[in-house]
Amino acid sequence: MPRELNTSLNFLPLEPYQFHFPIYARIVASPDESKPEGVYRYDLPDTRGNQSEPAQYVPHDVSFTSRPGFAYRDIASSVKPPLSCRYVGSLLQQTCIARLSPISFEESKSFGQKIFFLLAEFPEGRQMVWLSPYYLRATKTFGFLADFRFKLQPGKTFSRKVQQLSLSLDSHFRDNSNFYVDRFQKLQQFLTRYASRLFPLQCSNGDELNVSLQLQGLPTRSLKPKVFLFGDGTSSNSQFLGVKEHGPLEPADENTLLCFIYKEPDRPLSHDLFRALRGDTFTTFPGMQKMFRFQLDRVHVQGVAVDGFSVSDVEGTVQRLVDARGSRLVVPIVLVPWNRHDGPEASDSYYRLKHLFLSNGLPSQFICSRTVEDPNALKWSVSNIGLGIFSKLGGQPWKIRPQNNRCLIIGVGQAHEFDRDHRITRHFAYSVLTDSSGLYTDLKILSREPSEPTYLKTLTHRLMDIFASYSAKGYDKFAIHATFSLRQQEMDAIRESIRAYTHDAEGGKEFVVLKFDDDSKYFGYDESANSMVPYEGSYIKLSKTEFLMWFEGLQKNRPNVRGKIGRPVHVEFRYPARDELSDDQMRGHVQDAVNLSGANWRGFNAKSLPISIYYAKLIADYFREFHRLGLDELNLENLTPWFL
């Protein structure tokens, strides 16, 4: 019988894994009663009345030290896991104060009981490992989550050195292919330096809580590999080879125009870019015609020189394009001397120009002239440039074979406008609509209101409109993918939209809500692999409804890592209730989520998040930057995917 494969979660279990501890508690007399300072409030079993019947949980005020009016209780850790975690966290805090130098640790000032431990200090900041008490539902075990963190010194700016100290770049300032190994080694450094000084923890009842020095292993589960579908009905496991050999799923409309915009001195570079896109320059890209069935000729291409790249320099050209386009879709290819990440001035220029094009219905593609000047950089980027252009022309390069048919994926994100005092002045919610096959359908503004109650009410009604509209188109499943930034009020509004729609509409529809966090407190390692990176499409279950998933990772046919592999993604089912979805249903929806990570038309190998979430994050960035620059609101619906 084959050995069960495990993935090591960044969790150090306590020994024993269940325990008792003393508290002092009193029943809360009234829901309106204020909570005393230094006291916690939890629902605990009511010890009054008939002890032969199961106790009802009622609100209690709880202290870990004796207080007047509070009764001593000995409580099992399983009775209220959040309270048990708080107790364990308080023990760790007391132990740090008693046994460590004040400069070697610091408590988090944000939500959660995190304590950071110093490994090394640099002018740019501090390399640290944090611990946070946690109850792992999958194993019914208490312990500590542990992970590496680089904390930037106040006043220091983000730099390549900071990226190196954060482990994103290696010692040669390249993508760190040992990202997982290096993070794991930082945990080992922490255990070597601090474990014997911190553990065992001494409980106030005389018991001891020790910690395992081995990360908790959880069974590794695997999803099916992604299958890409192309123009002639064939399939492939590779987007690039599939499009190259079989052509795109849907060609771009012939009634389109590419307009190269450049400064006069860069006219030769625009010609170099044109030739590379035509397939004349590199063997890595056969050209737009052979790859995407789109002909680069005088009918479809023109060039325009501008004096510079301020809005005033370009708006005349934009107006002439708008006046002359008629029914044609025009995509400007803008050759600029900067990258939007070069600094504040370059970033502002990019977003102002992007806004100018969008306000005139022009999805644009920006390319830095430095990329075109460097033959090696252009060689490896021209295929993704061509893919972005083709998608903005309205073409569909490929789709995914879905797990759930007739399923609409609704990626929901939000953004806010703030005043000078950082008070919210307007709430935005928007949705990216895709088929479960990965085909981009539309972008919908769900709500844009200054009043939060009105904003939430509008959000609910607009989602109901989407359910009704797409039900009429034959969809019978709806999966809402929520970004981690969505607040509880917005999640409640989403649930209300489902409740209200299903109450009024005919039955037979399936609704799920999943929340994605690509920067969560969870991490994992395959300790059997040299790179310690789990396989792409693998996952572990943290609870019945929580998954830790690798949208990118090792390839079955290529077990060596060539670049940095990103963090796993935490996925949680937030609707319906945990007992209303079978394991097979949940597996089907996470399979579709992994599939959607391969439907990203921003690059042939872009796959770190499902497009429902990734596109929503991109759009949030645009909303935020347009607002920061004081630019007018735009109607961004019914456009080709301009944000790629």
Backbone hydrogen bonds, N-H to C=O, Kabsch-Sander energy under -0.5 kcal/mol:
donor,donor_aa,acceptor,acceptor_aa,energy
7,T,218,L,-2.7
8,S,525,Y,-3.2
9,L,7,T,-0.7
9,L,216,Q,-2.9
10,N,523,F,-1.9
11,F,9,L,-2.9
12,L,144,F,-3.1
14,L,142,F,-3.2
15,E,210,N,-2.7
21,F,75,I,-2.1
23,I,73,R,-2.7
24,Y,63,S,-2.7
25,A,71,A,-2.6
26,R,61,D,-1.8
28,V,59,P,-2.4
29,A,27,I,-0.5
33,E,30,S,-1.8
39,V,36,P,-1.3
40,Y,62,V,-2.7
42,Y,60,H,-2.1
44,L,42,Y,-0.6
44,L,58,V,-2.6
46,D,56,Q,-2.8
47,T,45,P,-0.7
51,Q,49,G,-0.5
53,E,50,N,-1.0
58,V,44,L,-2.8
58,V,56,Q,-0.5
60,H,42,Y,-2.9
61,D,26,R,-2.7
62,V,40,Y,-3.5
63,S,24,Y,-2.8
70,F,67,R,-2.0
71,A,25,A,-3.0
73,R,23,I,-2.7
75,I,21,F,-2.6
75,I,73,R,-0.6
77,S,19,F,-3.2
79,V,76,A,-1.7
80,K,76,A,-0.5
83,L,80,K,-0.8
84,S,80,K,-2.2
85,C,81,P,-2.6
86,R,82,P,-1.9
87,Y,83,L,-2.3
88,V,84,S,-2.5
89,G,85,C,-2.6
90,S,86,R,-2.1
91,L,87,Y,-2.1
92,L,88,V,-2.1
93,Q,89,G,-2.2
94,Q,90,S,-2.4
95,T,91,L,-2.3
96,C,92,L,-2.4
97,I,93,Q,-2.1
98,A,94,Q,-2.0
99,R,95,T,-2.5
100,L,96,C,-2.3
104,S,101,S,-2.0
105,F,102,P,-0.7
106,E,116,F,-2.1
108,S,114,K,-2.8
114,K,112,G,-1.1
115,I,131,L,-2.1
116,F,106,E,-3.3
117,F,129,V,-2.6
118,L,104,S,-2.6
119,L,127,Q,-2.9
120,A,127,Q,-1.6
122,F,125,G,-3.0
125,G,122,F,-0.7
126,R,151,K,-2.3
127,Q,120,A,-2.7
128,M,126,R,-0.5
128,M,149,R,-2.8
129,V,117,F,-1.9
130,W,147,D,-2.6
131,L,115,I,-2.1
132,S,145,L,-1.8
134,Y,143,G,-2.4
136,L,134,Y,-0.6
136,L,141,T,-3.1
137,R,135,Y,-0.9
138,A,542,L,-1.8
139,T,136,L,-0.9
140,K,136,L,-1.3
141,T,136,L,-1.8
142,F,17,Y,-0.9
143,G,134,Y,-1.8
144,F,12,L,-2.1
145,L,132,S,-2.8
146,A,10,N,-2.2
147,D,130,W,-1.5
149,R,128,M,-2.9
151,K,126,R,-2.7
151,K,149,R,-0.6
152,L,150,F,-0.6
153,Q,124,E,-2.6
156,K,153,Q,-2.1
163,Q,159,S,-2.2
164,Q,160,R,-2.1
165,L,161,K,-2.5
166,S,162,V,-1.8
167,L,164,Q,-1.5
168,S,163,Q,-2.0
169,L,163,Q,-1.3
170,D,174,R,-2.9
173,F,170,D,-2.1
176,N,168,S,-2.2
177,S,175,D,-1.1
179,F,176,N,-1.3
182,D,178,N,-3.2
183,R,179,F,-1.8
184,F,180,Y,-2.4
185,Q,181,V,-2.4
186,K,182,D,-1.6
187,L,183,R,-1.6
188,Q,184,F,-1.9
189,Q,185,Q,-2.3
190,F,186,K,-2.1
191,L,187,L,-2.4
192,T,188,Q,-2.5
193,R,189,Q,-2.2
194,Y,190,F,-3.1
195,A,190,F,-0.6
195,A,191,L,-1.4
197,R,194,Y,-0.9
198,L,194,Y,-1.6
199,F,195,A,-2.5
201,L,209,L,-3.2
203,C,201,L,-0.7
203,C,207,D,-2.9
206,G,203,C,-1.8
209,L,201,L,-2.3
210,N,15,E,-2.6
210,N,208,E,-0.5
212,S,13,P,-2.9
216,Q,11,F,-2.3
218,L,7,T,-2.3
220,T,5,L,-2.8
221,R,539,Y,-2.8
223,L,537,G,-2.3
228,F,236,S,-2.9
229,L,399,K,-3.0
230,F,234,T,-2.2
231,G,247,G,-1.6
233,G,230,F,-1.8
236,S,228,F,-1.8
242,G,238,S,-1.8
243,V,239,Q,-2.5
244,K,240,F,-2.5
245,E,241,L,-2.5
246,H,242,G,-2.4
247,G,243,V,-2.1
249,L,396,Q,-0.7
249,L,397,P,-0.9
250,E,396,Q,-2.5
253,D,393,L,-0.8
256,T,254,E,-2.1
257,L,329,L,-2.3
258,L,300,H,-3.5
259,C,257,L,-0.5
259,C,331,V,-1.8
260,F,258,L,-0.6
260,F,302,Q,-2.8
261,I,333,I,-2.9
262,Y,304,V,-1.9
264,E,306,V,-0.7
266,D,263,K,-2.0
267,R,264,E,-1.9
270,S,266,D,-2.1
271,H,267,R,-1.8
272,D,268,P,-2.1
273,L,269,L,-2.6
274,F,270,S,-2.4
275,R,271,H,-2.7
276,A,272,D,-2.2
277,L,273,L,-2.5
278,R,274,F,-1.8
279,G,275,R,-0.7
279,G,276,A,-0.7
280,D,275,R,-2.6
285,F,282,F,-0.7
288,M,277,L,-2.3
291,M,287,G,-2.6
292,F,288,M,-2.0
293,R,289,Q,-1.4
294,F,288,M,-1.7
295,Q,293,R,-0.5
297,D,295,Q,-1.0
300,H,297,D,-0.7
301,V,297,D,-1.5
302,Q,258,L,-2.1
304,V,260,F,-3.0
306,V,262,Y,-2.4
314,V,310,S,-1.4
315,E,311,V,-2.5
318,V,314,V,-2.2
319,Q,315,E,-2.3
320,R,316,G,-2.0
321,L,317,T,-2.2
322,V,318,V,-2.4
323,D,319,Q,-2.5
324,A,320,R,-1.7
325,R,321,L,-1.3
326,G,322,V,-0.6
328,R,325,R,-2.5
329,L,255,N,-1.6
330,V,328,R,-0.6
331,V,257,L,-2.7
333,I,259,C,-3.0
334,V,332,P,-0.7
334,V,365,Q,-2.7
335,L,261,I,-2.9
335,L,333,I,-0.6
336,V,334,V,-0.9
336,V,367,I,-2.0
342,D,339,N,-2.7
347,S,343,G,-2.7
348,D,344,P,-2.6
349,S,345,E,-2.1
350,Y,346,A,-2.4
351,Y,347,S,-2.4
352,R,348,D,-2.3
353,L,349,S,-2.2
354,K,350,Y,-2.9
355,H,351,Y,-2.2
356,L,352,R,-1.9
357,F,353,L,-2.5
358,L,354,K,-2.5
359,S,355,H,-2.6
360,N,356,L,-0.6
360,N,357,F,-1.1
361,G,358,L,-2.2
362,L,357,F,-2.4
364,S,362,L,-0.5
365,Q,332,P,-2.6
367,I,334,V,-2.8
369,S,336,V,-3.2
371,T,368,C,-1.1
372,V,368,C,-1.1
373,E,369,S,-2.3
374,D,370,R,-1.4
378,L,371,T,-0.5
378,L,374,D,-2.6
379,K,375,P,-2.3
380,W,376,N,-1.5
381,S,377,A,-0.9
382,V,378,L,-2.2
385,I,381,S,-2.2
386,G,382,V,-2.6
387,L,383,S,-2.0
388,G,384,N,-2.3
389,I,385,I,-2.3
390,F,386,G,-2.6
391,S,387,L,-2.2
392,K,388,G,-2.0
393,L,389,I,-1.5
394,G,391,S,-1.4
395,G,390,F,-2.1
396,Q,250,E,-2.5
399,K,229,L,-1.7
400,I,437,S,-4.0
401,R,227,V,-2.5
405,N,403,Q,-0.6
407,C,404,N,-0.5
408,L,477,K,-2.5
409,I,407,C,-0.5
409,I,434,T,-3.2
410,I,408,L,-0.6
410,I,479,A,-2.6
411,G,409,I,-0.7
411,G,432,V,-2.8
412,V,410,I,-0.6
412,V,481,H,-2.7
413,G,430,Y,-2.2
415,A,428,F,-1.6
417,E,426,R,-2.6
419,D,423,R,-2.2
422,H,419,D,-2.0
425,T,417,E,-3.0
426,R,417,E,-1.2
427,H,449,E,-3.3
428,F,415,A,-2.7
429,A,447,S,-2.5
430,Y,413,G,-1.9
431,S,444,K,-3.0
432,V,411,G,-2.6
433,L,431,S,-0.6
433,L,442,D,-3.1
434,T,409,I,-2.4
434,T,432,V,-0.5
435,D,439,L,-2.2
436,S,407,C,-1.7
438,G,435,D,-2.5
441,T,433,L,-3.1
442,D,433,L,-1.4
444,K,431,S,-2.7
446,L,429,A,-2.0
446,L,444,K,-0.7
447,S,429,A,-2.0
449,E,427,H,-1.6
455,Y,451,S,-2.7
456,L,452,E,-2.7
457,K,453,P,-2.2
458,T,454,T,-2.7
459,L,455,Y,-2.3
460,T,456,L,-2.0
461,H,457,K,-2.1
462,R,458,T,-2.7
463,L,459,L,-1.9
464,M,460,T,-1.9
465,D,461,H,-2.0
466,I,462,R,-1.9
467,F,463,L,-2.5
468,A,464,M,-2.3
469,S,465,D,-2.7
470,Y,466,I,-2.6
471,S,467,F,-1.8
472,A,468,A,-1.8
473,K,469,S,-0.5
474,G,471,S,-1.6
475,Y,470,Y,-2.3
476,D,406,R,-1.9
477,K,406,R,-1.6
478,F,510,E,-2.8
479,A,408,L,-2.5
480,I,478,F,-0.6
480,I,512,V,-2.8
481,H,410,I,-2.1
481,H,479,A,-0.6
482,A,480,I,-0.7
482,A,514,L,-3.3
483,T,412,V,-1.8
484,F,516,F,-0.8
486,L,483,T,-1.7
491,M,487,R,-2.2
492,D,488,Q,-2.6
493,A,489,Q,-1.9
494,I,490,E,-2.1
495,R,491,M,-2.3
496,E,492,D,-2.4
497,S,493,A,-2.0
498,I,494,I,-1.7
499,R,495,R,-2.6
500,A,496,E,-3.0
501,Y,497,S,-2.1
502,T,498,I,-2.8
503,H,499,R,-1.5
504,D,500,A,-1.4
505,A,501,Y,-2.8
510,E,476,D,-2.1
512,V,478,F,-2.1
513,V,575,Y,-2.2
514,L,480,I,-3.0
515,K,572,E,-2.7
516,F,482,A,-2.5
517,D,570,H,-2.2
520,S,517,D,-0.5
525,Y,8,S,-1.9
526,D,532,M,-1.9
527,E,525,Y,-0.9
529,A,526,D,-1.6
532,M,529,A,-0.6
536,E,554,L,-2.7
537,G,550,W,-3.1
538,S,535,Y,-1.8
539,Y,221,R,-2.5
540,I,548,L,-1.9
542,L,540,I,-0.5
542,L,546,E,-1.8
543,S,546,E,-1.2
547,F,571,V,-3.1
548,L,540,I,-2.7
549,M,547,F,-0.5
549,M,569,V,-2.8
550,W,538,S,-2.4
551,F,549,M,-0.8
554,L,534,P,-2.1
555,Q,558,R,-1.2
558,R,555,Q,-1.3
569,V,549,M,-3.0
570,H,517,D,-2.6
571,V,547,F,-2.9
571,V,569,V,-0.5
572,E,515,K,-2.1
573,F,545,T,-2.3
574,R,513,V,-3.3
574,R,572,E,-0.6
575,Y,513,V,-1.1
580,E,577,A,-2.4
586,M,582,S,-2.3
587,R,583,D,-2.6
588,G,584,D,-2.1
589,H,585,Q,-1.9
590,V,586,M,-2.4
591,Q,587,R,-2.2
592,D,588,G,-1.9
593,A,589,H,-1.7
594,V,590,V,-2.4
595,N,591,Q,-2.6
596,L,592,D,-2.4
597,S,593,A,-0.9
597,S,594,V,-0.7
598,G,594,V,-0.5
598,G,595,N,-1.8
599,A,596,L,-1.3
600,N,606,A,-0.5
601,W,599,A,-0.7
603,G,600,N,-0.9
606,A,603,G,-0.8
607,K,605,N,-0.6
611,I,596,L,-1.0
613,I,610,P,-1.4
614,Y,610,P,-2.8
615,Y,611,I,-2.5
617,K,613,I,-2.2
618,L,614,Y,-2.1
619,I,615,Y,-2.5
620,A,616,A,-2.1
621,D,617,K,-1.9
622,Y,618,L,-1.9
623,F,619,I,-2.8
624,R,620,A,-2.5
625,E,621,D,-2.5
626,F,622,Y,-2.8
627,H,623,F,-2.2
628,R,624,R,-2.5
629,L,625,E,-1.8
630,G,627,H,-1.9
631,L,626,F,-2.6
636,L,634,L,-0.9
639,L,636,L,-0.6
642,W,640,T,-2.0
644,L,641,P,-1.2
